[in-house]
């Protein structure tokens, strides 16, 4: 017969297991940071990962950014026209994209496209014992395999988020000015006068860098620590998307509260 003490024991065991996993991930992250300088010495590897992670993600980023800009312009116009404030459409679209939608949506897409690719690649290398072979040859897999991918992901994420926001603003311009008929001067002038480079664009850039660290680290960690089986790789890719998405959304709330809590 189960007692309340049994439930408490299970809760304690689960808590210890979670803390052990967090501690292991923290040490892995520290080791990854230590291996970063050695990866910078192999700069062609970093460039190759920038291409694989960044360039090959451009299509989904640009297509999604354009779609978000279209929809955002329509929705904001329908809301603002009721109050006769359509001249603020460009400002609202810009702030929504550079502050929130650009970094967050780009990070979620990044986790789904590049994150799963990194996890599957590292997981298959582990399943094929390529990482173990490197260790046998006294080559650190973290410096040779993981660190270049980590640098590439952290660098690519802000660039992708900036492109997402830029193409989203362009899409909003097409819908608002060319299709609906909003004055082009109002669309751009209010945006230029009210958007602050450091507070708005700069904070969005900081968010995208943090999201890049989260998504890339989770992808590499899940791939490196996965079971060396096809099922293990499949589960690791799923965990990458789930954990990265939850981490991005949670960190977005924290960063927004810290950045915009004071006027």
N, C-alpha and C positions, 0 to 999 in steps of 0.2 A: 504494500500500500504506500502510495506516494505521500510525502509530507511536505509542508512548507519549506523545511530545511533542504529537501531535494531540489525544489525549484530554485532556492537561493544558491545552492551549489552549482546548478547548471548555469545560472546567471553569472556567477563568479568565473566559472570555467570559460564561458563565452567571452566575458570581458577580458580575461587574461589572454585568450587566443587573439582577440582583436588588437590588444596592446602589443603583443608579440609581433603581429603582422605589420603594425605601424612602425615599430622599432626597426624591423628588418628593412622596410621600405626606406626609412630615414637613412640608415647606414648605406643602403644601395645608392641613394641620391648623393650622399657625401662622396662615395667612391666615384660616382659618375662625374661630379664636379672636379675631383682631383685629376681625373683622366682627361679633362677638357684641354689643358695646355698642350698635352702630347698630341691631341687630335689636331690642334691648330697648326702643328708642325707638318702635318699631312694635309695641306690645304686642298689639293686636288680631290681628296676624298670628301671634304666638306662641300666643295662645288658640285660634285656629283650628287650628293644627297640633297642639296638645294634644288637641283634640277628635278630629281625624283619626287621630292616632297612638295616643292613650290610650283614649278612649271606644270607638272602633270595634274595639279589641283586647280589650275586657273579656269578651266572650262566650267566646272560646277560652281566655282566662286562667282564668276562673272555672270553666268546665267541666273543664279539665285539672287545676286545683287540687283540685277535689272528687274527681275520679277518683284522683289520686295519694294523697289523704288516705284514701280507702276502702281502696285496695290496701296502703298502708303500714301501716294499722292491722291489717289481716288478717295480713300477713306478720310484723309485729312480735309480734302476739299468739301466733301459732303458734310463734315462736321463744322467747318469754319464758315461756309456760305450762309448758314442759318443766322450767324451773328455778324455777318458783313465783315469778316476778318480774313478774307482770302489773301490779302497782301502778306500775311504772315506764314503762308504755306511753305515757302522756301526755307524760312527759319526753322519751323517745326520739323520739317523733313530732315534738314541738315543735322539738327541737334539729336534727333532720334537715331540717326544713322551713326554719327561719329561717337556719340556717347554710349549707346547701348546696342542697337541692332547690328552695326558693323562688327564690333569685336565679338559679341556673343554668338550671332548666327554663323559668322565665319569660323569661330572656334568649334561649334557643333558640327559643321560640315567638315572641318579639318579632322576632327576626331573620327568621323564616319568614313572618310576617304583615306587620308594619310595615316591616321592612327592605326586602323585595322591592317593596313598594308605593312606598317612597321612591325606590328605584333606578329603577323603571319610570317613575315620574312625571318625575324629573329627566332620564332618558334620552330620553323622548319630547319634553320641552321642548327638549332639545338637537337632536334629530332634526328638530323643527319650526322650528329656528332662532330660538326665542323668547329663549334666552339670548344669542345673538349680537345680536339686536335690542336687548336691554337694554344691552349694551356699546356699541352704536352711539349710544344715547341717553344715554351717560355714567352709566348705572346699574350699580352693581356687583352682579352676580348672587349673589355670595357673601353680601352683606349683605341683599339683598332676597328671595332665594329659599332659599339654603342655611342661613343662620344661624338663622332662625326655626324651621326644621325640626330643626336640631341642638339648639336649646334645648328644643323640645317633646319630642324623643326622650329627652334626658338627664333631664328632669323626670318624664316619664311612666314610665320604666323602674322606678325605685324604688317608685312607687305601685303599679304592676302587680305587682311582686314581693311587696310587702306584702299585697296582696289575694290573691295566689296562696297565700301562707303562711297567711293567716287562714282562707280557705275550705278549705284543706287540713286545718287543725286542726279545723275544724267537721265536715268529712267524717269524720275519724278519730274524733271524739266520737260521731257518729251510729252508726258501725259498732261501736266498742268498748263504749260505754255502752248504747245503745238496742237494739242487735242481739245483741251477745255477752253483755252483762251485767256488764262491768267496773264497779267501784264509781265513781260519779261524783265523790265527794269525793277519792279517791286520784288520779283522772285529772287534776283541776285543781290540787289542793294541791301535789303534788310538782312539777308544772310551774311553778307560781308561786314555789315556794321555791328551785328549782335553776336556773332560767333567769336569767342575768344580762343586764340590759338593755344594758349597754355592750359586754360581751365577746361576747355571742351575737347579740342583735338589732342592735346597732350595727355589728358586723362584717359581718353580712348586708346591712345598708343600704349600707355602703361598697362591698361587692361589686357590688350592683345598680347603683350609680352608675357604677362603672368599666365594667361590662358595657353600660350604656346609652351611654356614650361610645364604646365600641368598635363596637357594632352600628350606631349612628346614623352615626358617621363613615364606616365602611366602606360603608354604603348610599349615602350622599351622594357619596363619592369615586368609587365604581363608576359611579353614574349620571352624574356630571359628566364623567368621563374616558372614557366608553364611546364606541365608534364610532357615528356618527349614522346607523345603519341598523337595521332590525328585528332582524336577526341579532345585531348588537352589543348591543342592549337585552336580548335574551333571554340572551346569554352573561353580561351584567353582573348580571342578577338571580340567575343561578346562582352566580356568583362571590361575590355578597353573602352568600348563605346559607352557602356553604362556608367562606369566610374568617371570617365572623362567628362561626360555630360553633366553628371551630378556635381562634380568638382567645379566645373565652369559656372554653373548656375549659382552654387553656394558662394563661390568667390566673387561673382559679379555683385551679389547683394552686399557682401562685406566691403568691397572696394567702392561701390556706389555710396554706401553709408559714410565711408571715410572721406571720399573726395568731394561730395556735394552736400555734406551736412551743414556747412557754413556758407553764407552768401558771399 
